[in-house]
């Protein structure tokens, strides 16, 4: 027993005077690393409603619906779409961002998604 204590004592003394290796997370926030995949965000003005993101999502965490369709005086049809993200299903894989041909979806740096009910984890962009 004394042999083990003697071998451990220099290591204990060395770590007594070092600063902690951990971060006091809720009180001290640190930045996220470059390339971090947080929560998906959509720009509805860029969406063309191709449904490629819906098709490629492995968690079935998003839906796209056509909101309106208007025709201007030149005969050009413009459609508006809304997208619903279900963050309780999302695995933050960023496949929706990669497949989008118009880059209407991007991943932000938000990662604190804890909630008491599933309804608050449903985000709709119109």
C-alpha positions as a Markdown table, in Angstrom:
| # | Residue | x | y | z |
|---|---|---|---|---|
| 1 | Unk | 0.0 | 0.0 | 0.0 |
| 2 | Unk | 2.8 | 2.5 | 0.8 |
| 3 | Unk | 4.5 | 1.7 | -2.5 |
| 4 | Unk | 1.4 | 2.8 | -4.4 |
| 5 | Unk | 0.9 | 5.9 | -2.3 |
| 6 | Unk | 4.6 | 6.9 | -2.8 |
| 7 | Unk | 4.3 | 6.4 | -6.6 |
| 8 | Unk | 1.1 | 8.4 | -6.8 |
| 9 | Unk | 2.2 | 11.3 | -4.5 |
| 10 | Unk | 4.3 | 13.2 | -7.1 |
| 11 | Unk | 1.5 | 13.0 | -9.6 |
| 12 | Unk | -1.0 | 14.4 | -7.1 |
| 13 | Unk | 1.3 | 17.2 | -6.1 |
| 14 | Unk | 1.9 | 18.1 | -9.8 |
| 15 | Unk | -1.8 | 18.4 | -10.5 |
| 16 | Unk | -2.6 | 20.4 | -7.3 |
| 17 | Unk | -1.1 | 23.5 | -8.9 |
| 18 | Unk | -2.4 | 23.2 | -12.4 |
| 19 | Unk | -5.5 | 24.9 | -13.6 |
| 20 | Unk | -8.5 | 22.6 | -14.3 |
| 21 | Unk | -8.7 | 20.8 | -17.7 |
| 22 | Unk | -12.5 | 21.1 | -17.9 |
| 23 | Unk | -14.7 | 24.1 | -18.7 |
| 24 | Unk | -17.5 | 25.2 | -16.3 |
| 25 | Unk | -20.0 | 24.9 | -19.2 |
| 26 | Unk | -23.2 | 26.6 | -18.3 |
| 27 | Unk | -21.3 | 29.5 | -16.7 |
| 28 | Unk | -18.4 | 29.9 | -19.2 |
| 29 | Unk | -19.4 | 29.4 | -22.8 |
| 30 | Unk | -16.8 | 28.5 | -25.4 |
| 31 | Unk | -17.1 | 29.0 | -29.2 |
| 32 | Unk | -17.9 | 26.2 | -31.6 |
| 33 | Unk | -15.2 | 24.8 | -33.9 |
| 34 | Unk | -15.2 | 25.7 | -37.6 |
| 35 | Unk | -17.5 | 23.4 | -39.6 |
| 36 | Unk | -19.8 | 22.7 | -36.7 |
| 37 | Unk | -23.2 | 21.5 | -37.7 |
| 38 | Unk | -25.9 | 23.0 | -35.5 |
| 39 | Unk | -29.5 | 23.4 | -36.3 |
| 40 | Unk | -30.7 | 23.6 | -39.9 |
| 41 | Unk | -32.0 | 27.0 | -41.1 |
| 42 | Unk | -34.0 | 27.7 | -44.3 |
| 43 | Unk | -34.3 | 30.8 | -46.5 |
| 44 | Unk | -37.8 | 30.5 | -47.9 |
| 45 | Unk | -37.1 | 33.0 | -50.7 |
| 46 | Unk | -34.5 | 30.7 | -52.2 |
| 47 | Unk | -36.5 | 27.5 | -52.0 |
| 48 | Unk | -37.8 | 26.1 | -55.3 |
| 49 | Unk | -39.7 | 23.2 | -53.8 |
| 50 | Unk | -37.7 | 20.4 | -55.4 |
| 51 | Unk | -38.1 | 18.2 | -52.3 |
| 52 | Unk | -34.6 | 16.8 | -52.7 |
| 53 | Unk | -33.9 | 17.6 | -49.0 |
| 54 | Unk | -37.0 | 15.8 | -47.9 |
| 55 | Unk | -36.0 | 12.8 | -50.0 |
| 56 | Unk | -32.4 | 12.6 | -48.7 |
| 57 | Unk | -33.1 | 13.2 | -45.0 |
| 58 | Unk | -32.3 | 10.0 | -43.2 |
| 59 | Unk | -34.4 | 11.0 | -40.1 |
| 60 | Unk | -37.4 | 12.3 | -42.0 |
| 61 | Unk | -37.1 | 15.5 | -40.1 |
| 62 | Unk | -38.4 | 18.0 | -42.6 |
| 63 | Unk | -41.5 | 18.8 | -44.7 |
| 64 | Unk | -42.0 | 21.2 | -47.6 |
| 65 | Unk | -45.4 | 22.6 | -48.5 |
| 66 | Unk | -46.4 | 25.0 | -51.3 |
| 67 | Unk | -47.9 | 28.1 | -49.7 |
| 68 | Unk | -48.9 | 30.2 | -52.7 |
| 69 | Unk | -48.6 | 30.4 | -56.5 |
| 70 | Unk | -48.8 | 33.8 | -58.3 |
| 71 | Unk | -48.6 | 34.8 | -61.9 |
| 72 | Unk | -47.3 | 38.2 | -62.9 |
| 73 | Unk | -48.2 | 40.3 | -66.0 |
| 74 | Unk | -45.4 | 38.6 | -68.1 |
| 75 | Unk | -46.9 | 35.1 | -67.4 |
| 76 | Unk | -44.1 | 34.1 | -65.0 |
| 77 | Unk | -45.3 | 31.8 | -62.2 |
| 78 | Unk | -43.7 | 32.3 | -58.8 |
| 79 | Unk | -44.3 | 29.8 | -56.0 |
| 80 | Unk | -43.7 | 30.3 | -52.3 |
| 81 | Unk | -42.9 | 27.3 | -50.1 |
| 82 | Unk | -42.8 | 26.8 | -46.3 |
| 83 | Unk | -40.5 | 24.3 | -44.6 |
| 84 | Unk | -41.0 | 22.6 | -41.3 |
| 85 | Unk | -38.0 | 21.2 | -39.4 |
| 86 | Unk | -38.6 | 18.6 | -36.6 |
| 87 | Unk | -35.5 | 19.1 | -34.4 |
| 88 | Unk | -36.4 | 16.2 | -32.2 |
| 89 | Unk | -35.8 | 13.9 | -35.2 |
| 90 | Unk | -32.9 | 15.8 | -36.8 |
| 91 | Unk | -29.5 | 14.1 | -36.5 |
| 92 | Unk | -27.6 | 17.2 | -37.7 |
| 93 | Unk | -26.0 | 15.3 | -40.6 |
| 94 | Unk | -26.3 | 18.3 | -43.0 |
| 95 | Unk | -27.4 | 16.2 | -45.9 |
| 96 | Unk | -30.2 | 18.7 | -46.6 |
| 97 | Unk | -27.7 | 21.5 | -46.8 |
| 98 | Unk | -25.4 | 19.5 | -49.2 |
| 99 | Unk | -28.2 | 18.4 | -51.6 |
| 100 | Unk | -30.0 | 21.7 | -51.9 |
| 101 | Unk | -29.4 | 23.1 | -55.4 |
| 102 | Unk | -30.2 | 26.7 | -54.5 |
| 103 | Unk | -28.4 | 26.6 | -51.1 |
| 104 | Unk | -31.7 | 27.6 | -49.3 |
| 105 | Unk | -30.7 | 25.5 | -46.3 |
| 106 | Unk | -27.6 | 26.1 | -44.1 |
| 107 | Unk | -26.5 | 24.8 | -40.7 |
| 108 | Unk | -26.1 | 27.5 | -38.0 |
| 109 | Unk | -24.1 | 27.2 | -34.8 |
| 110 | Unk | -27.0 | 26.7 | -32.4 |
| 111 | Unk | -26.7 | 23.5 | -30.4 |
| 112 | Unk | -28.7 | 23.9 | -27.2 |
| 113 | Unk | -31.9 | 22.2 | -28.3 |
| 114 | Unk | -33.2 | 20.9 | -25.0 |
| 115 | Unk | -36.9 | 21.3 | -24.4 |
| 116 | Unk | -39.7 | 20.0 | -22.1 |
| 117 | Unk | -42.1 | 19.3 | -25.0 |
| 118 | Unk | -41.7 | 18.2 | -28.6 |
| 119 | Unk | -43.9 | 21.0 | -29.9 |
| 120 | Unk | -41.2 | 23.6 | -29.2 |
| 121 | Unk | -38.7 | 21.6 | -31.3 |
| 122 | Unk | -40.8 | 22.1 | -34.4 |
| 123 | Unk | -39.7 | 25.1 | -36.5 |
| 124 | Unk | -41.6 | 26.4 | -39.5 |
| 125 | Unk | -40.1 | 28.8 | -42.0 |
| 126 | Unk | -42.5 | 30.7 | -44.3 |
